[in-house]
Amino acid sequence: MPNAAGIAELRRENALLADRLDAAGRAHEALAADYAALQKTVSALRETAAALKDQLDWFKRQLFGRRSEKRLEFDLTEQADLFEGLGADAAPAAPEVPTETISYRRRRKARGDAVNEAGLRFDDTVPVTTIEVRDPAVESIPASERVVVGEKVTHRLAQRPASYEVLRYVRPVVKRRDTGRLVAARMPANVLERTSADVSLLAGMLVDKFRHHLPLHRQHRRMADAGIALSRSSLTNWTGRAIDLLAPVSVAQTAHVLQSRVLAMDETPVKAGVKEPGKMRRGYFWPIYGEDDEIVFPFAPTREHRHVEAFLGDFEGVLSSDGYEAYARYAAKRAGVRHAQCWAHARRGFEQSRDGEPEAADAALALIGALYANEKAIRARRLKGAAKLAWRRERSVPAAERFFAWCRAQSARGDLLPRSPLAKAVNYALEREAGLSVYLSDAEVPIDTNHLERALRPVPAGRRNWLFAWTEIGAERVGTIQGLLATCTLQGVDPYTYLVDVLQRVGEHPASRAVELTPRVWRTLFADDPLRSDLDRARDPPTG
């Protein structure tokens, strides 16, 4: 029998062993927790590395690869041989181009010192067209009662495409024999009074700046190269005043656009206003595309959701847009608005995931491509209304169902990282399934907003040239003229001819009928016989 001391010793040893086992257990639990945390960290790092690799691949594609989302499929077996029928060493011979030598002599144009009351200066290389002003009020004076005693000469700067001319107005000054009073012909009215800018110059500057993206400082330099001496501030002032004349036309066009049953809307940034020395504020144009192929560019200083409601107001119909939640929230608050989502934006995510998940991305793009193939067939057959809707229901609805079923299967994959481009693209599509399906039940709703994207391209192109607007008022003016010029393109109207006519007509046109001066209506009412500038009339006088 062990003695009491031995038993106590055994108990102490057992207690010590138990303490050691508890300590070992706690250490094991700590190691297990550390291991789990380490696994979680490694998983997050792998996910981050995969995301960074996808970004790097995307940047490489932007720099070196094809950036278009359009799927190009070629059958190389149908490609003809460019040099078919030629010998192995033969090469196609360049055809001989006939040439001839042309020489001529031109009389040098002589000019005097021409500086008018507005400070317009030009050298003798600038062509001058003389316009003889005839006034019925002067010509009504009997010839026996008047004698020409001099002339009044006024100059206006005019523009032809890629060139400048000076209009020299010569007005006879006569003296009445009976009263001795001097009478001169009145100057033709000018769009901007007390300026030397002809309407042709105003229209040309607006087209050059906002359609051809030639900033005013480059136009100013081109004028200097042509021998015209003007301050750049004059060009800025004339441009702003001309656009202000067009503002009522833009307002009328906006009102008509908002009457559409189907609208497309987007937002695009622009620098407008000085935030601090050396830094500009960031504002936004919110282009709105109407069902009659008209577009307007309202400006807002921010991208806040409230601007959608401010611009659309009480609109009722279908609003088509990208995935920005501001449009979804606007539609959710209004019972009369259905929100249609853009398939091009949904497709874009799968295009960007091709580097990491090529097979899955190609499968998604093929499924979406079937929808676009159906739209191409609809356009080829010129289907409208019920026939178009029936085609979509028969072919596009099953294709869309296959696509969304595929997306749900992909989202259930255990190996798909949540932050991977493919997972983001799948989630984007599934979250917007209802909006992406709207076009399947409405023949007038387009499959995407690419028509809007094409129409707003002048704004991003302009940002690369005129860069910014000094003030928010300047940005609003940019939106006014861009909406009219872009609509001219959509309506097949020559913007220069349109501006020359409307700038002369708008001052006397009733404000209640300003919609008649929008490009859509102007094309019907005035395009066949537009008002011309004095420059065009002088060079091409009426016959008969």
C-alpha positions as CSV (number, residue, x, y, z in Angstrom):
1,M,0.0,0.0,0.0
2,P,1.5,3.3,-0.9
3,N,1.9,5.7,1.9
4,A,0.2,9.0,2.2
5,A,3.3,10.9,0.9
6,G,3.4,8.8,-2.2
7,I,-0.2,9.3,-3.0
8,A,0.2,13.1,-2.6
9,E,3.1,13.0,-5.0
10,L,1.1,11.0,-7.5
11,R,-1.7,13.5,-7.3
12,R,0.7,16.4,-7.8
13,E,2.2,14.7,-10.9
14,N,-1.3,14.0,-12.3
15,A,-2.3,17.7,-11.7
16,L,0.9,18.8,-13.4
17,L,0.2,16.5,-16.4
18,A,-3.3,17.8,-16.6
19,D,-2.1,21.4,-16.7
20,R,0.4,20.4,-19.4
21,L,-2.4,18.8,-21.4
22,D,-4.6,21.9,-21.0
23,A,-1.7,24.1,-22.1
24,A,-1.1,21.8,-25.1
25,G,-4.8,21.9,-26.0
26,R,-4.8,25.7,-25.8
27,A,-1.7,25.9,-27.9
28,H,-3.3,23.5,-30.4
29,E,-6.4,25.7,-30.6
30,A,-4.2,28.8,-31.0
31,L,-2.3,27.1,-33.8
32,A,-5.5,26.0,-35.4
33,A,-6.9,29.5,-35.3
34,D,-3.6,30.9,-36.6
35,Y,-3.7,28.3,-39.4
36,A,-7.3,29.2,-40.3
37,A,-6.4,32.9,-40.3
38,L,-3.4,32.2,-42.4
39,Q,-5.5,30.2,-44.9
40,K,-8.0,33.0,-45.0
41,T,-5.2,35.5,-45.6
42,V,-3.6,33.3,-48.4
43,S,-7.1,33.0,-50.0
44,A,-7.6,36.7,-49.9
45,L,-4.1,37.3,-51.3
46,R,-4.7,34.8,-54.1
47,E,-8.0,36.5,-54.9
48,T,-6.3,39.9,-54.9
49,A,-3.5,38.6,-57.1
50,A,-6.0,37.2,-59.5
51,A,-7.9,40.5,-59.6
52,L,-4.7,42.4,-60.1
53,K,-3.7,40.0,-62.9
54,D,-7.1,40.6,-64.5
55,Q,-6.5,44.3,-64.3
56,L,-3.0,44.0,-65.8
57,D,-4.4,41.9,-68.6
58,W,-7.1,44.5,-69.2
59,F,-4.6,47.3,-69.4
60,K,-2.4,45.3,-71.8
61,R,-5.4,44.7,-74.0
62,Q,-6.2,48.4,-73.9
63,L,-2.6,49.2,-75.0
64,F,-1.8,46.4,-77.4
65,G,-5.0,44.4,-78.2
66,R,-8.4,44.9,-79.8
67,R,-10.7,46.9,-77.5
68,S,-13.9,46.5,-79.5
69,E,-16.6,44.3,-77.8
70,K,-17.9,43.2,-81.1
71,R,-17.4,39.5,-81.8
72,L,-15.6,38.9,-85.1
73,E,-16.0,35.5,-86.5
74,F,-14.2,34.6,-89.7
75,D,-14.3,31.5,-91.9
76,L,-10.8,31.4,-93.3
77,T,-11.8,28.6,-95.8
78,E,-13.8,31.2,-97.7
79,Q,-10.9,33.7,-97.9
80,A,-9.7,34.2,-101.5
81,D,-6.0,34.3,-102.3
82,L,-5.0,37.9,-102.9
83,F,-2.3,36.9,-105.4
84,E,-4.2,34.0,-107.0
85,G,-3.1,33.3,-110.6
86,L,0.3,35.0,-110.1
87,G,3.5,33.2,-110.3
88,A,5.5,32.3,-107.2
89,D,7.8,35.2,-107.6
90,A,5.3,37.6,-109.1
91,A,4.0,40.6,-107.4
92,P,1.1,42.9,-108.4
93,A,2.3,45.8,-110.5
94,A,1.3,49.2,-109.4
95,P,-0.9,50.9,-112.1
96,E,0.5,53.9,-113.8
97,V,-1.2,57.1,-112.8
98,P,-1.4,59.6,-115.6
99,T,0.0,63.0,-114.6
100,E,0.1,66.5,-116.2
101,T,1.7,69.8,-115.4
102,I,-0.6,72.7,-114.8
103,S,0.5,76.3,-114.6
104,Y,-1.4,79.6,-114.4
105,R,-1.0,83.2,-113.5
106,R,-3.2,85.0,-111.1
107,R,-3.7,88.7,-110.8
108,R,-2.5,89.9,-107.4
109,K,-5.3,91.4,-105.3
110,A,-4.6,94.9,-104.3
111,R,-5.9,96.1,-100.9
112,G,-5.9,99.5,-99.2
113,D,-5.7,100.1,-95.5
114,A,-8.9,98.5,-94.3
115,V,-9.6,99.1,-90.7
116,N,-13.2,99.6,-89.7
117,E,-14.9,101.1,-86.7
118,A,-14.9,97.7,-84.9
119,G,-11.2,97.3,-85.2
120,L,-11.2,94.6,-87.8
121,R,-7.7,94.5,-89.3
122,F,-6.5,92.3,-92.2
123,D,-3.6,92.3,-94.7
124,D,-3.7,92.3,-98.5
125,T,-3.7,88.4,-98.7
126,V,-7.2,88.2,-97.3
127,P,-9.8,88.0,-100.1
128,V,-12.5,90.7,-100.0
129,T,-15.9,90.4,-101.5
130,T,-17.7,93.7,-102.2
131,I,-21.4,93.9,-101.8
132,E,-23.3,96.8,-103.3
133,V,-26.1,97.7,-100.9
134,R,-29.3,98.8,-102.5
135,D,-32.0,100.4,-100.4
136,P,-35.5,101.1,-101.8
137,A,-35.8,104.1,-99.5
138,V,-32.8,105.7,-101.2
139,E,-33.7,104.6,-104.8
140,S,-37.2,105.9,-104.4
141,I,-35.7,109.5,-104.4
142,P,-36.1,110.8,-108.0
143,A,-32.8,110.8,-109.9
144,S,-33.1,114.5,-110.5
145,E,-33.4,115.1,-106.8
146,R,-30.3,113.1,-105.6
147,V,-26.6,113.2,-106.3
148,V,-24.0,110.7,-105.1
149,V,-21.5,112.5,-102.8
150,G,-19.6,109.6,-101.3
151,E,-19.8,106.1,-99.9
152,K,-19.9,104.5,-96.5
153,V,-17.9,101.3,-96.2
154,T,-18.3,98.7,-93.5
155,H,-16.5,95.4,-93.1
156,R,-17.6,92.1,-91.6
157,L,-15.5,89.0,-91.2
158,A,-17.0,86.0,-92.9
159,Q,-16.0,82.4,-93.3
160,R,-16.0,79.8,-95.9
161,P,-15.1,76.2,-95.0
162,A,-11.3,76.2,-94.2
163,S,-10.9,79.9,-95.3
164,Y,-11.8,83.4,-94.3
165,E,-13.0,86.4,-96.3
166,V,-13.9,90.0,-95.5
167,L,-17.2,91.3,-96.8
168,R,-16.9,94.9,-97.9
169,Y,-20.3,96.7,-97.8
170,V,-20.4,99.8,-100.1
171,R,-23.4,102.0,-99.4
172,P,-24.0,105.0,-101.6
173,V,-24.5,108.3,-99.9
174,V,-26.7,110.7,-101.7
175,K,-27.7,114.3,-101.2
176,R,-31.2,115.5,-101.7
177,R,-31.2,118.6,-104.0
178,D,-34.4,119.9,-102.5
179,T,-33.5,119.6,-98.8
180,G,-29.7,119.2,-98.9
181,R,-30.0,116.2,-96.5
182,L,-27.5,113.4,-96.9
183,V,-29.1,109.9,-97.2
184,A,-27.2,106.6,-97.0
185,A,-28.4,103.1,-97.6
186,R,-29.0,101.2,-94.4
187,M,-26.7,98.3,-93.4
188,P,-28.2,94.9,-93.7
189,A,-29.1,93.5,-90.3
190,N,-26.5,91.4,-88.5
191,V,-27.0,88.5,-86.1
192,L,-24.7,90.1,-83.4
193,E,-25.1,93.9,-83.8
194,R,-22.1,96.1,-83.2
195,T,-19.7,93.3,-84.1
196,S,-17.7,92.6,-87.2
197,A,-18.8,88.9,-87.2
198,D,-20.9,87.7,-90.1
199,V,-23.4,84.9,-89.5
200,S,-21.1,82.6,-91.7
201,L,-18.3,83.2,-89.2
202,L,-20.5,82.4,-86.2
203,A,-21.8,79.2,-87.7
204,G,-18.3,78.2,-88.9
205,M,-16.8,78.8,-85.4
206,L,-19.5,76.7,-83.7
207,V,-19.1,73.8,-86.2
208,D,-15.3,73.9,-86.0
209,K,-15.3,73.9,-82.2
210,F,-18.1,71.5,-81.3
211,R,-18.3,69.3,-84.3
212,H,-14.7,69.2,-85.5
213,H,-13.2,69.8,-82.0
214,L,-11.1,72.8,-83.0
215,P,-10.7,74.9,-79.9
216,L,-11.0,78.7,-80.2
217,H,-7.3,79.2,-79.6
218,R,-6.5,77.0,-82.6
219,Q,-9.1,78.9,-84.7
220,H,-7.5,82.1,-83.5
221,R,-4.1,80.9,-84.6
222,R,-5.6,79.9,-88.0
223,M,-7.0,83.4,-88.4
224,A,-3.7,84.9,-87.6
225,D,-2.0,82.7,-90.2
226,A,-4.7,83.9,-92.7
227,G,-3.8,87.5,-91.9
228,I,-6.7,88.3,-89.6
229,A,-5.9,90.2,-86.4
230,L,-8.5,89.6,-83.7
231,S,-8.4,89.2,-79.9
232,R,-9.2,85.7,-78.6
233,S,-11.7,87.2,-76.2
234,S,-13.7,88.4,-79.1
235,L,-14.1,84.9,-80.4
236,T,-15.1,83.7,-77.0
237,N,-17.7,86.5,-76.6
238,W,-19.1,85.9,-80.1
239,T,-19.4,82.1,-79.5
240,G,-21.2,82.6,-76.2
241,R,-23.6,85.1,-77.6
242,A,-24.4,83.0,-80.6
243,I,-25.2,80.0,-78.4
244,D,-27.4,82.1,-76.1
245,L,-29.5,82.9,-79.2
246,L,-30.0,79.2,-79.7
247,A,-31.0,78.4,-76.1
248,P,-34.8,78.7,-76.7
249,V,-34.5,76.2,-79.5
250,S,-32.7,73.8,-77.2
251,V,-35.4,74.2,-74.5
252,A,-38.1,73.4,-77.1
253,Q,-36.1,70.3,-78.2
254,T,-35.8,69.1,-74.6
255,A,-39.5,69.5,-74.1
256,H,-40.2,67.3,-77.1
257,V,-37.6,64.7,-76.2
258,L,-39.3,64.3,-72.8
259,Q,-42.6,63.5,-74.5
260,S,-41.1,60.3,-75.8
261,R,-42.5,57.0,-74.6
262,V,-39.0,55.4,-74.7
263,L,-36.0,57.4,-73.5
264,A,-32.3,56.5,-73.1
265,M,-30.2,58.4,-70.6
266,D,-26.6,58.4,-69.5
267,E,-24.0,60.6,-67.8
268,T,-20.6,61.7,-68.9
269,P,-18.1,63.9,-67.0
270,V,-16.7,67.3,-68.0
271,K,-14.4,69.7,-66.2
272,A,-16.4,72.9,-65.5
273,G,-15.6,75.8,-63.2
274,V,-12.5,76.5,-61.2
275,K,-12.3,74.6,-57.9
276,E,-9.0,76.1,-56.7
277,P,-5.9,77.5,-58.5
278,G,-4.8,74.9,-61.0
279,K,-7.7,72.5,-60.4
280,M,-11.1,72.3,-62.2
281,R,-14.4,71.1,-60.8
282,R,-15.9,67.9,-62.1
283,G,-19.4,68.3,-63.6
284,Y,-21.6,66.0,-65.7
285,F,-23.6,66.1,-68.8
286,W,-26.7,63.9,-68.7
287,P,-27.5,63.2,-72.3
288,I,-31.1,62.2,-73.0
289,Y,-32.1,60.5,-76.3
290,G,-35.7,60.6,-77.5
291,E,-37.6,58.2,-79.7
292,D,-37.6,60.7,-82.7
293,D,-33.8,60.7,-82.9
294,E,-33.1,63.8,-80.9
295,I,-30.6,64.3,-78.1
296,V,-30.1,67.0,-75.5
297,F,-27.2,67.5,-73.0
298,P,-28.4,69.0,-69.7
299,F,-25.6,69.9,-67.4
300,A,-25.4,69.3,-63.6
301,P,-22.4,70.1,-61.3
302,T,-22.6,66.6,-59.7
303,R,-23.6,63.0,-60.4
304,E,-26.1,62.9,-57.6
305,H,-29.3,60.8,-58.0
306,R,-31.5,63.9,-57.7
307,H,-30.5,65.2,-61.1
308,V,-32.3,62.3,-62.9
309,E,-35.6,63.4,-61.4
310,A,-34.8,67.0,-62.0
311,F,-34.2,66.4,-65.7
312,L,-36.9,63.8,-66.4
313,G,-39.6,65.4,-64.2
314,D,-42.9,63.7,-64.7
315,F,-41.8,61.4,-67.5
316,E,-43.8,58.3,-68.1
317,G,-42.7,55.4,-70.2
318,V,-39.6,53.2,-70.6
319,L,-36.2,54.6,-69.4
320,S,-33.3,52.7,-70.9
321,S,-29.9,53.1,-69.2
322,D,-26.8,51.4,-67.9
323,G,-26.4,49.9,-64.5
324,Y,-26.0,53.1,-62.5
325,E,-28.5,52.9,-59.6
326,A,-29.7,56.4,-59.9
327,Y,-31.9,55.4,-62.9
328,A,-33.2,52.3,-61.1
329,R,-34.2,54.4,-58.0
330,Y,-36.0,57.0,-60.2
331,A,-38.0,54.2,-61.9
332,A,-38.7,52.5,-58.6
333,K,-40.3,55.7,-57.2
334,R,-42.6,56.2,-60.3
335,A,-45.4,53.8,-61.1
336,G,-45.5,55.0,-64.8
337,V,-41.8,54.3,-65.5
338,R,-40.3,51.0,-66.5
339,H,-36.6,50.6,-66.3
340,A,-34.8,48.8,-69.2
341,Q,-31.2,47.8,-68.8
342,C,-28.5,47.8,-71.5
343,W,-27.2,44.4,-72.7
344,A,-24.0,46.0,-74.1
345,H,-23.0,46.9,-70.5
346,A,-23.8,43.4,-69.3
347,R,-21.8,42.0,-72.2
348,R,-18.8,44.2,-71.3
349,G,-18.1,42.5,-68.1
350,F,-17.8,39.1,-69.8
351,E,-15.5,40.6,-72.4
352,Q,-13.3,41.9,-69.6
353,S,-13.1,38.4,-68.0
354,R,-11.8,36.6,-71.1
355,D,-8.2,36.5,-69.8
356,G,-9.0,34.8,-66.5
357,E,-11.9,32.6,-67.6
358,P,-11.7,32.3,-71.4
359,E,-14.0,29.3,-71.8
360,A,-16.7,30.6,-69.6
361,A,-16.5,34.1,-71.0
362,D,-16.7,32.8,-74.6
363,A,-19.8,30.8,-73.6
364,A,-21.5,33.9,-72.1
365,L,-20.6,36.0,-75.1
366,A,-21.9,33.3,-77.5
367,L,-25.2,33.3,-75.6
368,I,-25.5,37.1,-75.7
369,G,-24.4,37.0,-79.3
370,A,-27.5,35.0,-80.1
371,L,-29.6,37.9,-78.9
372,Y,-27.7,40.4,-81.0
373,A,-28.0,38.0,-84.0
374,N,-31.8,38.1,-83.6
375,E,-31.7,41.9,-83.6
376,K,-29.6,41.9,-86.7
377,A,-32.1,39.7,-88.4
378,I,-34.9,42.0,-87.3
379,R,-33.2,44.9,-88.9
380,A,-32.4,43.0,-92.1
381,R,-36.1,42.1,-92.4
382,R,-37.2,45.6,-91.4
383,L,-39.7,44.1,-88.9
384,K,-41.7,46.6,-86.9
385,G,-44.4,46.5,-84.2
386,A,-46.1,43.2,-83.7
387,A,-43.9,41.3,-86.2
388,K,-40.8,42.5,-84.4
389,L,-42.2,41.5,-81.0
390,A,-43.3,38.1,-82.3
391,W,-39.7,37.5,-83.6
392,R,-38.2,38.4,-80.2
393,R,-40.7,36.2,-78.3
394,E,-40.0,33.2,-80.6
395,R,-36.2,33.4,-80.7
396,S,-34.9,35.9,-78.2
397,V,-36.9,34.9,-75.1
398,P,-35.6,31.3,-75.1
399,A,-32.0,32.6,-75.8
400,A,-32.3,34.9,-72.8
401,E,-33.6,32.1,-70.6
402,R,-30.6,30.0,-71.5
403,F,-28.3,32.8,-70.7
404,F,-29.7,33.5,-67.2
405,A,-29.8,29.8,-66.4
406,W,-26.1,29.6,-67.4
407,C,-25.4,32.6,-65.1
408,R,-27.1,30.9,-62.2
409,A,-25.1,27.7,-62.7
410,Q,-21.9,29.8,-62.8
411,S,-22.8,31.6,-59.6
412,A,-23.1,28.2,-57.8
413,R,-19.5,27.2,-58.7
414,G,-17.4,26.6,-55.6
415,D,-14.1,27.6,-57.4
416,L,-15.4,31.0,-58.6
417,L,-13.7,33.7,-56.6
418,P,-16.2,36.4,-55.6
419,R,-13.9,39.2,-56.7
420,S,-13.1,37.7,-60.1
421,P,-14.2,39.5,-63.2
422,L,-16.4,36.6,-64.3
423,A,-18.2,36.5,-60.9
424,K,-18.8,40.3,-61.1
425,A,-20.1,40.0,-64.6
426,V,-22.4,37.1,-63.6
427,N,-23.7,39.0,-60.6
428,Y,-24.2,42.1,-62.6
429,A,-26.4,40.3,-65.1
430,L,-28.4,38.3,-62.5
431,E,-29.1,41.5,-60.4
432,R,-30.5,43.2,-63.5
433,E,-32.4,40.3,-65.0
434,A,-35.7,42.1,-64.9
435,G,-34.3,45.2,-66.6
436,L,-32.5,43.3,-69.2
437,S,-35.7,41.4,-70.1
438,V,-37.8,44.6,-70.7
439,Y,-36.9,44.8,-74.4
440,L,-38.3,41.3,-74.9
441,S,-41.8,42.4,-74.2
442,D,-41.7,45.8,-75.9
443,A,-40.9,46.2,-79.6
444,E,-40.0,49.9,-79.3
445,V,-37.3,49.3,-76.6
446,P,-33.8,48.8,-78.0
447,I,-31.6,45.9,-76.8
448,D,-28.9,48.4,-75.6
449,T,-28.1,52.1,-75.3
450,N,-25.4,52.0,-78.0
451,H,-27.4,54.6,-80.1
452,L,-27.0,57.0,-77.1
453,E,-23.3,56.1,-76.7
454,R,-22.7,57.0,-80.4
455,A,-24.6,60.2,-80.2
456,L,-22.7,61.5,-77.1
457,R,-19.2,60.8,-78.6
458,P,-18.6,64.5,-79.5
459,V,-18.4,65.3,-75.8
460,P,-15.5,62.8,-74.9
461,A,-13.8,63.8,-78.2
462,G,-14.2,67.5,-77.3
463,R,-12.7,66.9,-73.8
464,R,-9.5,65.9,-75.5
465,N,-9.4,69.2,-77.4
466,W,-11.1,72.1,-75.6
467,L,-10.4,70.2,-72.3
468,F,-12.8,72.1,-70.0
469,A,-15.3,75.0,-69.5
470,W,-14.2,77.9,-67.4
471,T,-17.6,78.2,-65.8
472,E,-20.8,76.2,-65.3
473,I,-22.5,78.6,-67.5
474,G,-20.0,77.8,-70.2
475,A,-20.7,74.1,-69.7
476,E,-24.5,74.7,-70.1
477,R,-23.7,76.5,-73.4
478,V,-21.7,73.5,-74.5
479,G,-24.6,71.3,-73.8
480,T,-26.9,73.6,-75.7
481,I,-24.9,73.6,-78.9
482,Q,-23.8,69.9,-78.7
483,G,-27.5,68.8,-78.5
484,L,-28.4,70.8,-81.6
485,L,-25.3,69.7,-83.6
486,A,-25.6,66.0,-82.6
487,T,-29.3,66.1,-83.5
488,C,-28.4,67.6,-86.9
489,T,-26.2,64.5,-87.5
490,L,-29.0,62.2,-86.4
491,Q,-31.5,64.0,-88.7
492,G,-29.2,64.2,-91.7
493,V,-29.0,68.0,-91.6
494,D,-25.9,69.9,-92.5
495,P,-25.0,71.7,-89.3
496,Y,-23.4,74.7,-91.0
497,T,-26.4,75.4,-93.3
498,Y,-28.7,74.9,-90.3
499,L,-26.9,77.3,-88.0
500,V,-26.6,80.0,-90.8
501,D,-30.3,79.8,-91.2
502,V,-31.5,79.5,-87.6
503,L,-29.1,82.2,-86.2
504,Q,-30.7,84.7,-88.7
505,R,-34.2,83.4,-88.1
506,V,-34.4,83.0,-84.3
507,G,-34.5,86.7,-83.5
508,E,-37.8,87.2,-85.3
509,H,-39.3,83.8,-84.9
510,P,-42.2,83.5,-82.4
511,A,-41.0,82.0,-79.1
512,S,-44.1,79.9,-78.9
513,R,-43.0,78.2,-82.1
514,A,-39.4,77.6,-81.2
515,V,-39.8,73.9,-81.8
516,E,-40.0,74.7,-85.6
517,L,-36.3,75.7,-85.4
518,T,-35.2,72.3,-83.9
519,P,-33.3,70.3,-86.5
520,R,-36.1,67.6,-86.7
521,V,-38.8,70.1,-87.7
522,W,-36.5,72.6,-89.5
523,R,-35.6,69.8,-92.0
524,T,-39.2,69.7,-93.1
525,L,-40.0,73.4,-93.0
526,F,-36.9,75.3,-94.1
527,A,-34.2,72.9,-95.4
528,D,-35.3,73.2,-99.0
529,D,-34.9,77.0,-99.0
530,P,-32.7,78.0,-96.0
531,L,-31.6,81.5,-95.3
532,R,-28.1,82.2,-96.7
533,S,-25.3,84.4,-95.5
534,D,-24.3,87.5,-97.3
535,L,-21.1,85.7,-98.3
536,D,-23.0,83.0,-100.1
537,R,-25.4,85.5,-101.8
538,A,-22.5,87.6,-103.0
539,R,-20.7,84.6,-104.5
540,D,-23.8,82.9,-105.9
541,P,-26.3,85.7,-106.7
542,P,-29.8,84.6,-107.7
543,T,-30.5,84.3,-111.4
544,G,-33.6,85.3,-113.4
